[in-house]
């Protein structure tokens, strides 16, 4: 039952939403079958319990004591209940956008030729719309719709006035179109880097030329997507990213949460790509972006931080050698990680912090007796342990771990061939570095050639750092 659609839908609701769902079910306008109210009351106590379940027999006894409850009845009951929850979600979404709601009223007045009431409602909707503090593409779509309805109203009056607000209507439509066009063009350019997406984007050159000429400085969101597209087309021209970064710092609080996440994802990906091409100065840039995203809770989803974002932020903080900030981040945000993954994420990233700050004894205490269920935590914890033994000059422990790691890579079915190769090469070259004779210049030169010509290797940066230390 807990894997069914209706149960997952109910579990996604907040306490406030659950209360509103019951009111929704009690409204004859939305639900005339009292069975669903009783079903809701039965299900509610089970939502927060992990092990408690309600059997089909118990359900039938409570809901249909006088009726034989077949498999078909069971399936139909929960399908129809899920539909009512979906109807509730749609209504909640609708009521969360008061401008859209009142614009529908405005359109209904027009449809029913109740023009005498249009003016007051139009002024109210415009005030409601103009006082919205946040911007997204939908904001400009609503602007267009409002101007379009106003135009139809003016047309219906059949006056010979020149004020038909056609320019305002087209300007609003153009703004919405350009933002949406640039946003999806940016997504396509981004995915073309690693997916085989073929085809040309119609009119994109004309759109870019228009945006460059017309500027749209009063629409920061449009400018942001323009600079994102340009940074993807001309990544070497850093001025595009700098302009985007300035917009983020100046206007981020005026964008909706969805837009904020989108813009930061593009900005961070640009920094990652530049780092991959050897531009080390972007390490500081990406850390500042993450810090601002944390400050405004942009990177959180329903108050939670994904373990992968947690790991990425720790990685960037350590690479910037901003150890004090990174340690504070680990402690401040550990409780934001979803409970099921919290211990793994905290332990692993705490160990990485200790390793970076050369507190090797603490690394060993954290990692020696931990076996992670997640395969990526498991692999990275083993590499961290190997690096720690290397730094501590503990050859026996290093050799023993290398052998157990080799067996692990062969036995674990969840480890892909690529990861077996990457981590296998890492372990192999750690041992070669440890056993190398730094006085044998020829052997060291050969070892460097081997490492540099090996394309698949985990933690290559650390391997190269140790090699450079050995060769001076």
Secondary structure, 3 states (H helix, E strand, C coil): CCCCHHHHHHHCCCHHHHHHHHHHHHCCCCCCCCHHHHHHHHHHCCCCCCCCCCCHHHHHHHHCCCCCCCHHHHHHHHHHHHHHHHHHHHHHHHHCCHHHHHHHHHHHHHHCCCHHHHHHHHHHHHHHHHCCCCECHHHHHHHHHHHHHHHHHHHHCCCCCCCCCHHHHHHHHHHHHHHHHHHHHHHHHHHCCCCCCCCCCCCHHHHHHHHHHHCCCCCHHHHHHHHHHHHHHCCCCHHHHHHHHHHHHHHHHHECHHHHHHHHHHHHHHHHHHHHCCCCCHHHHHHHHHHHHHHCCCCCECCEECHHHHHHHHHHHHHCCCHHHHHHHHHHHHHHECHHHHHHHHHHHHHHHHHHCCCHHHHHHHHCCCCCCCHHHHHHHHHHHHHHHHHHCCHHHHHHHHHHHHHHHHHCCCCCHHHHHHHHHHHHHHHHHHHCCCCCHHHHHHHHHHHHCCCCCCCHHHHHHHHHHHHC
